Amino acid sequence: MEDLAVLAFDNAPVGLVFSENRIIRRCNPRIAEMFGYPLDELRDASLSVLYPSSDEFVRIGQAGAERMAGSGRYRDERIMRRRCGELFWCRVRGQSLDPAAPFARAVWSFADISEDRPIAEMSRRERQVARLLAEGHTSKEIARALEISPRTVEVHRARLMKKFSARNSLELIAHIAGIPL
C-alpha cells in the first residue's frame, strides 16, 4: 500500500511545497497546476519563480524570516505570478521544521484566491501599500514601514481607490480583501 502521507501530499486540494533554503525540493501536482509549470520544472527551482519580481522575493523573505522567528509559522495573502506572467492573489501558509533556522527546511501551502479577490493592475509600491492597508495599518505606519512619506501613502491610496472604484477606505479594503459588498 502506498504511503498515506505521500498520498495525502500529492492529492491535497492546495498547492504544497517542501523547501530547503527557499529551494523547492518536493511539490505536489496542485502547485504545478496553479502556477502553470510542469511538475518536474519546479523541483530544485528557487521559490523566486513564483513571485512577481526578485525584489518581492527578497522583501517577503526578509519579512517572513522575522515573522517565523520563535513560532516557525508564517501566513499572508499576497500577489504571486504564474509561469505565463499572470498575477493572482494567493493565500500562503508556512511551517518551519526548525524555528531557529526558518528557511532551512519548511512546508508551504498555497491557495489560489483570485476568484474571491479581483486583481487590478498595480505597481509594486501600490501592492505594498494595499497589503499593509489590508492588514489594518495606518498611513503613518505604512509610511514608516516603506520608508516613504505619509503624503505619498495617501497618493497611492487615492490611486488604489480609483482603480478599485472605491468610495472610501473601508470599501477599498473590502475590494483588496475580496470581501463582497
C-alpha positions in Angstrom: 0.0 0.0 0.0 1.3 3.5 -0.9 2.5 5.6 2.0 -0.6 7.6 3.2 1.5 10.7 3.9 2.7 10.7 0.3 -0.8 10.1 -1.0 -2.2 13.0 1.1 0.6 15.3 0.0 0.2 14.5 -3.7 -3.6 14.8 -3.6 -4.1 17.8 -1.3 -6.6 20.4 -2.5 -4.0 23.2 -2.1 -0.5 23.5 -3.5 2.1 22.1 -1.2 5.9 22.6 -1.3 8.7 21.2 0.9 11.6 23.6 0.6 15.2 23.8 1.8 16.7 27.3 2.0 13.9 28.6 -0.3 14.6 25.9 -2.9 11.7 23.6 -3.9 12.7 20.0 -3.1 9.3 18.5 -3.4 5.9 19.8 -4.6 2.5 18.4 -5.4 0.7 18.5 -8.7 -1.7 21.2 -7.5 1.1 23.7 -7.1 2.3 23.0 -10.7 -1.2 23.4 -12.0 -1.8 26.6 -10.0 1.4 28.2 -11.3 1.3 26.7 -14.7 4.6 24.8 -14.6 5.4 21.2 -15.4 5.9 19.4 -12.0 9.5 18.4 -12.8 10.4 22.0 -13.7 9.6 23.2 -10.2 11.7 20.6 -8.4 15.0 22.1 -7.3 13.9 25.5 -8.5 14.1 28.6 -6.4 10.8 29.7 -4.9 11.5 33.1 -6.5 10.0 31.7 -9.8 6.6 32.1 -8.1 7.0 35.7 -7.1 6.1 38.8 -9.2 9.7 40.1 -9.0 13.0 39.2 -7.4 12.6 42.3 -5.2 9.4 40.9 -3.8 11.0 37.6 -3.2 13.8 39.2 -1.2 11.4 41.6 0.7 8.9 38.9 1.6 11.7 36.6 2.5 13.1 39.2 5.0 9.7 39.8 6.5 8.9 36.1 6.6 12.2 35.3 8.4 11.2 37.9 11.1 7.7 36.6 11.4 8.8 33.0 11.7 11.3 33.6 14.4 10.1 31.8 17.5 7.0 30.1 16.3 8.2 28.9 12.9 4.9 29.8 11.4 4.1 32.2 8.6 0.9 33.3 6.9 -0.2 36.0 4.5 -2.2 36.8 1.4 -0.2 38.2 -1.5 0.1 38.5 -5.2 2.0 35.8 -6.9 3.0 35.2 -10.6 2.1 32.3 -12.8 4.6 31.0 -15.4 2.7 32.9 -18.2 3.3 36.1 -16.2 -0.3 36.5 -15.0 -0.5 37.9 -11.4 -3.0 36.4 -9.0 -3.9 36.6 -5.3 -2.6 33.7 -3.2 -3.0 32.6 0.4 0.3 31.4 1.7 1.0 29.5 4.9 4.3 28.1 6.1 5.7 26.0 8.9 9.5 25.7 9.5 10.8 22.4 10.7 13.4 24.4 12.8 12.1 27.8 14.1 15.8 28.8 14.8 16.5 28.5 11.0 13.1 29.3 9.4 14.1 28.6 5.8 16.4 25.7 6.3 13.5 23.2 5.9 9.9 24.3 5.6 6.5 23.2 4.4 4.4 25.7 2.5 0.8 25.7 1.3 -0.5 27.9 -1.5 -4.2 28.5 -2.2 -5.4 30.5 -5.3 -7.9 33.0 -4.0 -8.1 35.0 -7.2 -11.8 34.1 -7.7 -12.6 35.9 -4.5 -10.2 38.7 -4.9 -10.0 40.6 -8.2 -6.6 41.8 -9.2 -6.2 45.3 -10.6 -3.0 46.4 -12.4 -0.9 47.8 -9.6 2.7 48.9 -9.3 5.0 47.2 -6.8 4.6 50.1 -4.4 0.8 50.1 -4.7 0.8 46.3 -3.9 2.9 47.0 -0.8 0.6 49.8 0.3 -2.5 47.7 -0.5 -1.1 44.7 1.5 -0.4 46.9 4.5 -3.8 48.7 4.3 -5.5 45.3 4.2 -3.5 44.3 7.3 -5.0 47.4 9.1 -2.0 49.7 9.2 -2.5 53.5 9.3 -0.9 55.7 6.7 1.8 56.8 9.2 2.6 53.1 9.9 2.7 52.3 6.2 5.0 55.3 5.6 7.4 54.1 8.3 7.4 50.5 7.1 8.0 51.5 3.5 10.3 54.5 4.3 8.2 57.0 2.4 6.1 60.0 3.5 2.6 59.7 4.8 1.6 62.0 1.9 3.0 59.5 -0.6 1.0 56.8 1.0 -2.1 58.9 0.6 -1.4 59.4 -3.1 -1.1 55.6 -3.5 -4.3 55.1 -1.5 -6.1 57.6 -3.8 -4.8 55.7 -6.9 -6.0 52.4 -5.5 -9.4 53.8 -4.6 -9.8 55.0 -8.3 -8.5 51.6 -9.6 -11.0 49.7 -7.5 -13.8 52.2 -7.8 -14.0 52.5 -4.1 -15.8 55.5 -2.5 -14.0 55.3 0.8 -11.1 53.4 2.6 -13.4 50.8 4.1 -14.7 49.9 0.6 -11.1 49.9 -0.7 -10.1 47.4 2.0 -13.1 45.2 1.2 -12.1 45.2 -2.5 -8.5 44.4 -1.7 -9.5 41.7 0.8 -12.1 40.2 -1.6 -15.0 40.8 0.7 -18.3 41.1 -1.2 -20.1 44.4 -0.6 
